[in-house]
Amino acid sequence: MEAPRPPSSSAPAPPPPPTVPRCGGKTSARQLLDQDKDLFEDFRDIIEKKLQEQFDIPKDYKIKPTKVQTQVVAGTRYFFYILLPNNKFARVKVFKPLKGHALDTGDRPSLVTVEKETYDD
């Protein structure tokens, strides 16, 4: 005899939790959460400027992060993947140090870098 099935719900399923990395490892790439989007927006001007300088992106091109990875190392590194006009992806790192750590300069993350290479996906 088959067990009764629970009633179906019309609410969408919540997104799966990020994979748990091994100590110091990066999570799998995932869709951005609201807090990721907020952090990205806090640094949009800096990120746009660095991307324009490094990849010769037109000033009117609207950058948008498509996914993010995180890594915990004396704080959190955020790896944002940005779609470029040539359909390649740039990876931008934003480092947010732990509160009270020697690198902690206040509420703002202290480092934004753009990797030199691009990625196909």
C-alpha positions as protocol buffer text, in pm:
chain_id: "A"
residue {
  index: 1
  type: MET
  ca { x: 0 y: 0 z: 0 }
}
residue {
  index: 2
  type: GLU
  ca { x: 133 y: 344 z: -97 }
}
residue {
  index: 3
  type: ALA
  ca { x: 175 y: 617 z: 169 }
}
residue {
  index: 4
  type: PRO
  ca { x: -49 y: 922 z: 127 }
}
residue {
  index: 5
  type: ARG
  ca { x: 109 y: 1215 z: -54 }
}
residue {
  index: 6
  type: PRO
  ca { x: 125 y: 1557 z: 111 }
}
residue {
  index: 7
  type: PRO
  ca { x: -98 y: 1822 z: -49 }
}
residue {
  index: 8
  type: SER
  ca { x: 72 y: 2022 z: -323 }
}
residue {
  index: 9
  type: SER
  ca { x: 155 y: 2382 z: -253 }
}
residue {
  index: 10
  type: SER
  ca { x: 117 y: 2667 z: -499 }
}
residue {
  index: 11
  type: ALA
  ca { x: 406 y: 2856 z: -341 }
}
residue {
  index: 12
  type: PRO
  ca { x: 737 y: 2833 z: -530 }
}
residue {
  index: 13
  type: ALA
  ca { x: 1006 y: 2620 z: -374 }
}
residue {
  index: 14
  type: PRO
  ca { x: 1277 y: 2816 z: -189 }
}
residue {
  index: 15
  type: PRO
  ca { x: 1618 y: 2831 z: -356 }
}
residue {
  index: 16
  type: PRO
  ca { x: 1857 y: 2556 z: -251 }
}
residue {
  index: 17
  type: PRO
  ca { x: 2109 y: 2656 z: 14 }
}
residue {
  index: 18
  type: PRO
  ca { x: 2463 y: 2726 z: -105 }
}
residue {
  index: 19
  type: THR
  ca { x: 2686 y: 2424 z: -94 }
}
residue {
  index: 20
  type: VAL
  ca { x: 2903 y: 2403 z: 212 }
}
residue {
  index: 21
  type: PRO
  ca { x: 3269 y: 2431 z: 107 }
}
residue {
  index: 22
  type: ARG
  ca { x: 3555 y: 2267 z: 282 }
}
residue {
  index: 23
  type: CYS
  ca { x: 3743 y: 2498 z: 513 }
}
residue {
  index: 24
  type: GLY
  ca { x: 3878 y: 2791 z: 310 }
}
residue {
  index: 25
  type: GLY
  ca { x: 3720 y: 2666 z: -12 }
}
residue {
  index: 26
  type: LYS
  ca { x: 3474 y: 2853 z: -233 }
}
residue {
  index: 27
  type: THR
  ca { x: 3104 y: 2778 z: -253 }
}
residue {
  index: 28
  type: SER
  ca { x: 2956 y: 2672 z: -584 }
}
residue {
  index: 29
  type: ALA
  ca { x: 2842 y: 2959 z: -805 }
}
residue {
  index: 30
  type: ARG
  ca { x: 2483 y: 3053 z: -727 }
}
residue {
  index: 31
  type: GLN
  ca { x: 2221 y: 3316 z: -796 }
}
residue {
  index: 32
  type: LEU
  ca { x: 2264 y: 3638 z: -599 }
}
residue {
  index: 33
  type: LEU
  ca { x: 2072 y: 3686 z: -277 }
}
residue {
  index: 34
  type: ASP
  ca { x: 1946 y: 4030 z: -178 }
}
residue {
  index: 35
  type: GLN
  ca { x: 2248 y: 4087 z: 50 }
}
residue {
  index: 36
  type: ASP
  ca { x: 2484 y: 4000 z: -239 }
}
residue {
  index: 37
  type: LYS
  ca { x: 2302 y: 4247 z: -466 }
}
residue {
  index: 38
  type: ASP
  ca { x: 2324 y: 4517 z: -197 }
}
residue {
  index: 39
  type: LEU
  ca { x: 2698 y: 4464 z: -157 }
}
residue {
  index: 40
  type: PHE
  ca { x: 2747 y: 4476 z: -534 }
}
residue {
  index: 41
  type: GLU
  ca { x: 2545 y: 4799 z: -560 }
}
residue {
  index: 42
  type: ASP
  ca { x: 2757 y: 4958 z: -283 }
}
residue {
  index: 43
  type: PHE
  ca { x: 3059 y: 4915 z: -510 }
}
residue {
  index: 44
  type: ARG
  ca { x: 2900 y: 4949 z: -855 }
}
residue {
  index: 45
  type: ASP
  ca { x: 3088 y: 5274 z: -939 }
}
residue {
  index: 46
  type: ILE
  ca { x: 3427 y: 5129 z: -848 }
}
residue {
  index: 47
  type: ILE
  ca { x: 3356 y: 4799 z: -1025 }
}
residue {
  index: 48
  type: GLU
  ca { x: 3234 y: 4973 z: -1343 }
}
residue {
  index: 49
  type: LYS
  ca { x: 3541 y: 5195 z: -1354 }
}
residue {
  index: 50
  type: LYS
  ca { x: 3780 y: 4902 z: -1310 }
}
residue {
  index: 51
  type: LEU
  ca { x: 3599 y: 4691 z: -1571 }
}
residue {
  index: 52
  type: GLN
  ca { x: 3596 y: 4978 z: -1822 }
}
residue {
  index: 53
  type: GLU
  ca { x: 3969 y: 5031 z: -1776 }
}
residue {
  index: 54
  type: GLN
  ca { x: 4061 y: 4665 z: -1799 }
}
residue {
  index: 55
  type: PHE
  ca { x: 3824 y: 4535 z: -2068 }
}
residue {
  index: 56
  type: ASP
  ca { x: 3752 y: 4846 z: -2277 }
}
residue {
  index: 57
  type: ILE
  ca { x: 3380 y: 4838 z: -2197 }
}
residue {
  index: 58
  type: PRO
  ca { x: 3167 y: 5126 z: -2330 }
}
residue {
  index: 59
  type: LYS
  ca { x: 3069 y: 5376 z: -2062 }
}
residue {
  index: 60
  type: ASP
  ca { x: 2700 y: 5328 z: -2139 }
}
residue {
  index: 61
  type: TYR
  ca { x: 2715 y: 4947 z: -2091 }
}
residue {
  index: 62
  type: LYS
  ca { x: 2513 y: 4848 z: -1781 }
}
residue {
  index: 63
  type: ILE
  ca { x: 2702 y: 4582 z: -1589 }
}
residue {
  index: 64
  type: LYS
  ca { x: 2506 y: 4315 z: -1408 }
}
residue {
  index: 65
  type: PRO
  ca { x: 2630 y: 4034 z: -1187 }
}
residue {
  index: 66
  type: THR
  ca { x: 2491 y: 3700 z: -1299 }
}
residue {
  index: 67
  type: LYS
  ca { x: 2616 y: 3474 z: -1019 }
}
residue {
  index: 68
  type: VAL
  ca { x: 2835 y: 3480 z: -709 }
}
residue {
  index: 69
  type: GLN
  ca { x: 3064 y: 3252 z: -511 }
}
residue {
  index: 70
  type: THR
  ca { x: 3186 y: 3315 z: -158 }
}
residue {
  index: 71
  type: GLN
  ca { x: 3492 y: 3209 z: 38 }
}
residue {
  index: 72
  type: VAL
  ca { x: 3553 y: 3257 z: 410 }
}
residue {
  index: 73
  type: VAL
  ca { x: 3912 y: 3361 z: 489 }
}
residue {
  index: 74
  type: ALA
  ca { x: 3958 y: 3615 z: 774 }
}
residue {
  index: 75
  type: GLY
  ca { x: 3633 y: 3757 z: 638 }
}
residue {
  index: 76
  type: THR
  ca { x: 3433 y: 3684 z: 325 }
}
residue {
  index: 77
  type: ARG
  ca { x: 3548 y: 3707 z: -36 }
}
residue {
  index: 78
  type: TYR
  ca { x: 3267 y: 3760 z: -284 }
}
residue {
  index: 79
  type: PHE
  ca { x: 3338 y: 3654 z: -642 }
}
residue {
  index: 80
  type: PHE
  ca { x: 3087 y: 3825 z: -872 }
}
residue {
  index: 81
  type: TYR
  ca { x: 3058 y: 3708 z: -1233 }
}
residue {
  index: 82
  type: ILE
  ca { x: 2978 y: 3995 z: -1471 }
}
residue {
  index: 83
  type: LEU
  ca { x: 2860 y: 3944 z: -1829 }
}
residue {
  index: 84
  type: LEU
  ca { x: 3070 y: 4153 z: -2069 }
}
residue {
  index: 85
  type: PRO
  ca { x: 2960 y: 4284 z: -2411 }
}
residue {
  index: 86
  type: ASN
  ca { x: 3165 y: 4009 z: -2583 }
}
residue {
  index: 87
  type: ASN
  ca { x: 2959 y: 3740 z: -2400 }
}
residue {
  index: 88
  type: LYS
  ca { x: 3254 y: 3648 z: -2178 }
}
residue {
  index: 89
  type: PHE
  ca { x: 3242 y: 3684 z: -1800 }
}
residue {
  index: 90
  type: ALA
  ca { x: 3471 y: 3892 z: -1582 }
}
residue {
  index: 91
  type: ARG
  ca { x: 3518 y: 3793 z: -1219 }
}
residue {
  index: 92
  type: VAL
  ca { x: 3525 y: 4071 z: -962 }
}
residue {
  index: 93
  type: LYS
  ca { x: 3638 y: 4007 z: -604 }
}
residue {
  index: 94
  type: VAL
  ca { x: 3509 y: 4209 z: -309 }
}
residue {
  index: 95
  type: PHE
  ca { x: 3664 y: 4131 z: 29 }
}
residue {
  index: 96
  type: LYS
  ca { x: 3471 y: 4200 z: 348 }
}
residue {
  index: 97
  type: PRO
  ca { x: 3696 y: 4143 z: 654 }
}
residue {
  index: 98
  type: LEU
  ca { x: 3573 y: 4002 z: 984 }
}
residue {
  index: 99
  type: LYS
  ca { x: 3475 y: 4265 z: 1238 }
}
residue {
  index: 100
  type: GLY
  ca { x: 3771 y: 4344 z: 1463 }
}
residue {
  index: 101
  type: HIS
  ca { x: 4023 y: 4185 z: 1223 }
}
residue {
  index: 102
  type: ALA
  ca { x: 4337 y: 4387 z: 1141 }
}
residue {
  index: 103
  type: LEU
  ca { x: 4201 y: 4446 z: 788 }
}
residue {
  index: 104
  type: ASP
  ca { x: 3867 y: 4575 z: 920 }
}
residue {
  index: 105
  type: THR
  ca { x: 3837 y: 4941 z: 819 }
}
residue {
  index: 106
  type: GLY
  ca { x: 3476 y: 4987 z: 928 }
}
residue {
  index: 107
  type: ASP
  ca { x: 3151 y: 4876 z: 774 }
}
residue {
  index: 108
  type: ARG
  ca { x: 3272 y: 4888 z: 412 }
}
residue {
  index: 109
  type: PRO
  ca { x: 3464 y: 4602 z: 256 }
}
residue {
  index: 110
  type: SER
  ca { x: 3825 y: 4700 z: 203 }
}
residue {
  index: 111
  type: LEU
  ca { x: 3924 y: 4555 z: -132 }
}
residue {
  index: 112
  type: VAL
  ca { x: 3777 y: 4538 z: -482 }
}
residue {
  index: 113
  type: THR
  ca { x: 3978 y: 4367 z: -757 }
}
residue {
  index: 114
  type: VAL
  ca { x: 3909 y: 4256 z: -1114 }
}
residue {
  index: 115
  type: GLU
  ca { x: 4077 y: 3943 z: -1247 }
}
residue {
  index: 116
  type: LYS
  ca { x: 4267 y: 3983 z: -1575 }
}
residue {
  index: 117
  type: GLU
  ca { x: 4128 y: 3675 z: -1746 }
}
residue {
  index: 118
  type: THR
  ca { x: 3771 y: 3619 z: -1864 }
}
residue {
  index: 119
  type: TYR
  ca { x: 3553 y: 3310 z: -1850 }
}
residue {
  index: 120
  type: ASP
  ca { x: 3314 y: 3150 z: -2098 }
}
residue {
  index: 121
  type: ASP
  ca { x: 3051 y: 3072 z: -1833 }
}
